[in-house]
Amino acid sequence: MQITINRNMKRILAFLLAATMLLVLAACGNNGEPSNTVGPEKSDASAENGTQTTENKILVVYYSASGNTGRVAGFVADELNADTFEIVPAQPYSDADLNWTDRNSRVCREHDDPSLQDIALVSAEAPNWSDYDVVLFGYPIWWREAAWVVNSFVKNNDFTGKTVIPFCTSTSSGLGDSGTNLEKMARTGNWLEGQRFNENPSEDSVRGWARGLDLE
């Protein structure tokens, strides 16, 4: 009789142990379910609350005669994570061409005869132009105006719906009316006040200006 009782007790204990293990496993399974559903539910709530942001797509367009504007454009593009498009004349300017102290140099002849200022470009079409919301437009100052090399690009592109911010480099002249005159030439776009940099600005000053635009 004693042996039978021990066997029965062992069977009962085994049953209870198995039942307890099943309950534990079930509890673990239930604890796992919320972690799989909270993520999507929170994401949906974030979308409904407007916490998702859309960044502006930015393009830095520039012409650089001697490399100064190109350097500034590079800092701006890097700071804003922007794409770049360089305006390149079909007939590049040599150092002699850019010698404004020589009255027979190319830039002096073009300055004296506006009919020579219609400069052919390698391309006046920036890829995916319609995708960009903001255009930062860079150029050197020639005789207190934007270098006329950029004119063909401005005339041949539609700036409608784009915010345009000019920037320039110069040895002594300021931005002047160059941005306003480009806006008149473009006839489209929301052109904002621009920024003038000297011929060799510090990287920090350029990046600081770009950050201050609060475009992202």
Secondary structure, 3 states (H helix, E strand, C coil): CHHHHHHHHHHHHHHHHHHHHHHHHHHHHHHHHHHHHHHHHHHHHHHHCCCCCCCCCEEEEECCCCCHHHHHHHHHHHHHCCEEEECCECCCCCCCCCCCCCCCCHHHHHHHCHHHCCCCECCCCCCCHHHCCEEEEEEEEECCEECHHHHHHHHCCCCCCCEEEEEEECCCCCCCCHHHHHHHHHCCCEECCCEEECCCCCHHHHHHHHHHCCCC
